[in-house]
């Protein structure tokens, strides 16, 4: 069998590629196991500073495999729920990885493929990429965080339209909505995402982990709760050797060397 997830290194950037191009990179149980494991490996490797997630070929990810979903119809509701939770664990693994995860989207990101792209910390997409909450087309409701992620970007009315029509949204429109950080020309999403990741990969690893935690919590926290989290993260940052190096480099008028400080996996407080 082919590997569900291909990996290669580009300097301090780990590139993970969904590898099911014959089925437009539809999701498989093998991918559900491989992606969280690879993210854990990357998080534990101090030589890796950022991660890019993409798809092999001309499609990012077409979402769930309808053949597998059809078989699950015969299962009990509890068994169906278990299968969905495995997918949701993939989404959580992207969220919980302390290092920046950047999606590089060419072609379609549909259904759960859209959710996986939006779960990433940043997103680079080709101008002609296509994003769709495709579930309604086959009589299903969304999962994998689609409604949660899209609700951060659009009004309830627009969210309802996207979910009820399943209409595709282009890369330029997603960029205008704020879901896409950078637009690339067709075929250039991976290169541009890797370049963006490289700018982050040599930064302060533990500070990056704290920033990710803060950004993830900001939308759901009250102001007081977010201020409390910011205070705790800032207090930890000030005592960290990354801050010592950064402040020293500022006064020395040189570029800070954070990479040399990486001797342990990054962690963050919640």
Phi, psi and omega in degrees: 000148178285159178288137181287335184219119177269146180230142167207156182258141172231088186066235180269011180255128174263122179256125178245127185239120175296126192241076175215053190296332179297334178246030180055038179058036174299153185287146180224159175303326180296321178292321179302327178278320189286318187295310177300323181296318180291326177293321176297317178300315182294322180295326183279348184265110182294344179281347179261127182251341181202161186230138174245132178246126182216185178237147177287136177087210190264006181230138175289297178192125182275003178092209184291148176280113185296331177295317178291320179296323179297322179293327182287346179298331181280353182278168175288159176305324179295318179293321176299318180298320178302318179296322179292322180296328176297316176298317181294332174295328175296314178300316180296326181294326176290315179298318188277344176298128185285345182265153180299133177242122184244127176275138174243108190250117167248147177066221188267140165236100190238149177056232179295338174296321174297316180299318180297318178297315182288337177291337180291159184288328177217163186218126173247129184226147171293149180303325183265015175294159182229130181241132180210142172271080198280355189307317186299335181298335179242024174076026182243162173257157186292154170220194175062021176086010183304312182290326179294312183291316182291330180293342176284346188248327190230166177292165177301321180296316179291322176301315180298318179297314181300318183283324184278334179262333185066017184293139179288146177239131183283168181300319181294321178294319178295327176294318179295327179284345180096002180281332182253126180285317183219141176262141178237158172288158181308129181088355185252005185297317182296315180298317181291322178293321179294321177296318177297316179298323181295329178290336180267334193295331181260013179280185181287108190299315183287325175295321178299319179297320179292321178298317179300316180298319180294316181294324181291329185268345190300318184291331184261347183272151166290165179302315181297320179294320180290321176299321178296317179294319177299318181298316181293321180291320180294320179298318177294317181300318182298330179272359185273151178292341175295318178295320178301315179293316182296316181291319179298317180296324179299313182287332178278355181057049177222168178282132180293141179254084181281333185299325182294343183271357187276095178241355183215156177300147177286143174226164177214152177276153179239000000 
